[in-house]
Amino acid sequence: MTSTKRIIIIGATSGIGNEVARLYIKQGWRIGVAGRRLERLEELRAETPGQIEAIQLDVTCPDAPERLAELIRKVGGMDVFLLSSGVGSQNRALDPEIELATVQTNTVGFTRMVTAAYGYFKEHGGGQLAVISSIAGTKGLGAAPSYSATKRYQNTYIEALDQLAQMEKLPIVFTDIRPGFVKTDLLKNDKYPMLMSPEYVARKIVKAIGRKKRRAVIDWKYAILVFFWKLIPGFIWRRLPIHN
């Protein structure tokens, strides 16, 4: 039985997921990375031969659980599962393709991968199931309806799975990571306050996973923001121009 910790990261081709993988590389973990752009994953694997396994995986495809199982076999097991794949767009025009594509990835794909990870931990004596959601799940954001709604779904789904694991007496730890505004493709300009770099957020994520936190809002400024967001009555919230 290996003493080296093993983590599977879904959505590690760029951004936060890629930065998280690099931090675990430095910590000496055995790592499995997956995403749609295999060439990007192979570049990461080539940097540290023997420590990383890579596989192409699209969470919106029905065969994604089988691809995950294959990656787990390559790594030699899984102690921590991190789902970092997700999409989001500002969509005031309510372009149906954008809204539905967001739902496919952030709810259908999310459910597909999280239930697969849950099933693995159920069969193999437990583990830690972590997901990167968002503070956007706190309230409905008019500039990104599908994105904020799907993030609320993710928050609730993990909460439900946590309760289910308790009902079934399974030693599964759940970590719901909720970053604030990050410099990613969703936020392409500097109009947003308190923008954080993917590198900074990745460090916070690794710390939250290490501490096995149930929920982690990143960072403290956003924890305060979310606290006050929850206090705003609906009739006031609907008049607030949260995104410009």
C-alpha positions in Angstrom: 0.0 0.0 0.0 1.5 3.3 -1.1 2.2 6.1 1.4 2.3 8.8 -1.3 -0.9 10.8 -1.5 -2.9 10.7 -4.7 -5.1 13.4 -6.1 -7.2 13.5 -9.3 -7.8 16.9 -10.8 -10.5 17.3 -13.4 -10.1 20.6 -15.4 -6.3 21.1 -15.1 -5.5 22.3 -18.6 -5.3 26.0 -17.5 -6.3 28.5 -14.9 -7.0 27.5 -11.3 -6.9 23.8 -11.9 -3.5 24.0 -13.6 -2.0 26.1 -10.8 -3.4 23.7 -8.1 -1.7 20.8 -9.9 1.6 22.6 -9.9 1.4 23.1 -6.2 0.7 19.4 -5.5 3.6 18.6 -7.8 5.9 20.6 -5.4 4.4 18.7 -2.5 5.4 15.4 -4.0 1.9 14.1 -4.6 1.0 11.5 -7.2 -1.3 13.3 -9.6 -3.8 12.5 -12.2 -4.9 15.4 -14.5 -7.8 15.4 -16.9 -9.3 17.9 -19.3 -10.4 18.4 -22.9 -7.0 19.7 -24.2 -4.7 16.8 -23.9 -1.7 18.6 -25.4 -1.8 21.0 -22.4 -1.9 18.2 -20.0 0.9 16.4 -21.7 3.0 19.6 -21.4 2.4 19.5 -17.6 3.2 15.8 -17.4 6.5 16.2 -19.4 7.7 18.7 -16.7 7.7 16.0 -14.0 8.0 12.5 -15.6 6.7 9.7 -13.4 4.7 11.9 -11.0 1.8 12.8 -13.3 -0.7 10.8 -15.4 -2.8 12.6 -17.9 -6.0 11.7 -19.8 -8.4 13.5 -22.1 -11.8 13.9 -20.6 -14.9 16.0 -21.3 -17.3 16.1 -18.4 -20.2 16.6 -20.8 -19.6 13.2 -22.5 -21.3 10.1 -21.2 -18.0 8.2 -21.1 -16.4 10.6 -18.6 -16.9 8.3 -15.6 -15.1 5.5 -17.5 -12.3 7.9 -18.4 -12.0 8.9 -14.8 -11.8 5.2 -13.7 -9.0 4.7 -16.2 -7.1 7.7 -14.9 -7.5 6.4 -11.3 -6.0 3.1 -12.3 -3.1 4.8 -13.9 -2.4 6.8 -10.8 -2.8 3.8 -8.6 -5.8 5.0 -6.6 -7.4 8.2 -5.4 -7.3 9.9 -2.0 -8.6 13.3 -3.1 -10.8 14.2 -6.0 -10.9 17.8 -7.1 -13.4 19.0 -9.8 -12.1 22.2 -11.3 -13.9 22.1 -14.6 -16.6 24.7 -15.2 -17.7 27.3 -17.7 -19.4 30.7 -17.3 -20.2 33.7 -19.4 -21.9 37.0 -18.9 -25.0 36.7 -21.0 -27.4 39.5 -20.7 -28.8 38.7 -24.1 -29.7 35.3 -22.8 -28.2 33.5 -25.8 -29.7 30.0 -25.5 -26.5 28.3 -26.6 -24.5 30.0 -23.9 -27.1 29.3 -21.2 -27.6 25.6 -22.1 -23.8 25.0 -22.6 -23.3 26.3 -19.0 -25.9 24.0 -17.7 -24.4 21.0 -19.5 -21.0 21.5 -18.0 -21.9 23.0 -14.5 -24.8 20.7 -13.7 -25.0 17.7 -15.9 -21.2 17.3 -16.2 -20.7 18.2 -12.5 -23.2 15.6 -11.4 -21.7 13.0 -13.7 -18.2 13.4 -12.2 -19.2 14.0 -8.6 -21.3 10.9 -8.4 -18.6 8.9 -10.0 -16.1 10.1 -7.4 -18.6 9.4 -4.6 -19.0 5.9 -5.9 -15.3 5.3 -6.0 -14.9 6.5 -2.4 -17.8 4.4 -1.3 -16.2 1.3 -2.7 -12.7 2.1 -1.5 -13.1 3.1 2.1 -13.5 6.8 1.8 -11.6 9.9 0.7 -12.0 13.6 0.2 -14.3 15.0 -2.5 -13.6 18.7 -3.3 -15.2 20.9 -5.9 -14.6 24.5 -7.0 -17.9 26.3 -7.2 -18.2 30.1 -6.7 -19.6 32.8 -4.5 -21.9 33.4 -7.5 -24.1 30.7 -6.1 -25.0 33.0 -3.2 -27.5 35.1 -5.2 -28.9 35.2 -8.7 -26.6 37.5 -10.8 -28.5 39.2 -13.6 -25.4 39.5 -15.9 -24.8 35.7 -15.7 -28.1 33.9 -14.9 -27.1 30.4 -15.9 -23.7 30.6 -14.2 -25.0 31.8 -10.9 -27.9 29.3 -10.9 -25.6 26.4 -11.7 -23.2 27.4 -8.9 -26.1 27.4 -6.5 -26.9 23.9 -7.7 -23.4 22.7 -7.0 -23.5 24.1 -3.5 -26.7 22.3 -2.7 -25.7 19.1 -4.4 -22.5 18.8 -2.3 -24.5 19.6 0.8 -26.9 16.8 -0.1 -24.1 14.3 -0.7 -22.5 15.2 2.6 -25.8 14.3 4.3 -26.1 11.1 2.3 -22.6 10.0 3.3 -23.5 10.6 6.9 -26.7 8.5 6.4 -24.7 5.7 4.9 -21.9 6.1 7.5 -19.2 6.6 4.8 -15.9 8.3 5.7 -16.1 10.8 2.9 -14.9 14.4 3.5 -16.6 17.1 1.4 -15.0 20.5 0.6 -16.9 23.1 -1.3 -14.5 25.8 -2.5 -16.1 29.1 -3.4 -13.8 31.7 -4.9 -14.6 35.3 -5.5 -13.7 37.1 -8.6 -10.7 35.5 -10.3 -8.8 36.7 -13.4 -10.1 34.0 -15.8 -11.9 34.0 -19.1 -15.2 34.9 -17.3 -13.8 38.2 -16.0 -11.6 39.5 -18.9 -11.3 43.1 -17.8 -10.4 45.1 -14.7 -13.9 46.5 -14.0 -14.4 44.0 -11.2 -13.3 44.8 -7.7 -10.9 42.7 -5.7 -9.8 40.5 -8.7 -7.5 37.6 -7.5 -4.9 35.8 -9.5 -5.3 32.1 -10.3 -2.0 31.5 -8.5 -3.2 33.1 -5.3 -6.5 31.3 -5.4 -4.7 28.0 -6.0 -2.7 28.4 -2.8 -5.8 29.0 -0.8 -7.5 26.0 -2.4 -4.6 23.6 -1.5 -4.7 25.0 2.1 -8.5 24.4 2.4 -8.2 20.9 1.1 -5.4 20.2 3.4 -7.4 21.4 6.4 -10.4 19.4 5.1 -12.7 22.4 5.4 -16.3 21.8 4.6 -16.8 25.2 2.9 -14.1 27.7 2.0 -14.8 31.1 0.6 -11.7 32.6 -1.0 -10.7 34.9 0.4 -11.6 36.8 3.6 -12.8 39.9 1.7 -15.3 37.8 -0.2 -16.4 36.0 3.0 -17.4 39.4 4.3 -19.0 40.3 1.0 -21.0 37.1 0.9 -22.2 37.6 4.5 -23.7 41.0 3.6 -25.1 39.7 0.2 -27.2 37.2 2.2 -28.7 40.0 4.3 -29.9 42.0 1.3 -33.7 41.6 0.8 -34.8 40.5 -2.6 -36.6 43.7 -3.5 -33.3 45.6 -3.0 -31.1 43.0 -4.7 -33.1 43.1 -7.9 -32.2 46.8 -8.3 -28.5 46.4 -7.7 -26.2 46.6 -10.7 -23.8 43.9 -9.4 -22.0 43.6 -12.8 -21.3 46.5 -15.1 
